[in-house]
Amino acid sequence: MQVFVVDYGMGNLRSVAKALEFVGFDGVVVSSESELLPKAEAVVLPGVGAFRDAMENLRRLNFVKPLLEHIERGKPFLGICLGLQLLFERSYEFGETEGLGIFEGEVALLPKGVKVPHIGWNQVWLRQKEGMFEGIKDGDFFYFVHSYRVVPKREDVVASTTDYGEHFVSAVQQENIWAVQFHPEKSQKLGLKLLDNFRKRLLG
């Protein structure tokens, strides 16, 4: 099962690749070569850093079209941290920047009165218990590092929320698209369980 991890210069991707290999993916490709993406059975879009830089890099490396085509074909897709935020229409980090527009909604700074960035373990409250969260309990802890959060227009795509000054959306799920604000590759057994659920989705 080949999974393509998008390398667009936004963070160390080795920990993501190692976690995918650990749960049983035997063909993990980490690459900045966009022409390889259409061959993949599944795609993982990780990332840390600024939304604007990320979109500039995706465009410069010609990843936007193959990413959108992969998702439109119904192939499994997993977004992690910045990879979740990029799926939305726009972000207001360092000015307004257009995103991939897969989901309606925007990316906004965490609420006033909380320490930014939000770093560490926090609970995930499930809205959708099948799919990515199969075998994971309501209130289980995952590891976060972020300053912005997504604000979807549609409630039905919300897979989980997390409390940090307010209940923000910490995961979305719609058909073949799974995306999380936390880092499964840093979330020990439960993070590996989520990645294994992603692998099992490929098996049908």
Secondary structure by P-SEA (a helix, b strand, c coil): cbbbbbccccccaaaaaaaaaaaccccccccccccccccccbbbbbbbccaaaaaaaaaaacaaaaaaaaaaaccbbbbcccccccccccccccccccccccccccccccccccccccccbbbbbbccccccccccccbbbbbbbccbbbbbccccccccccccccccccccccccbbbbccccccccaaaaaaaaaaaaaaac
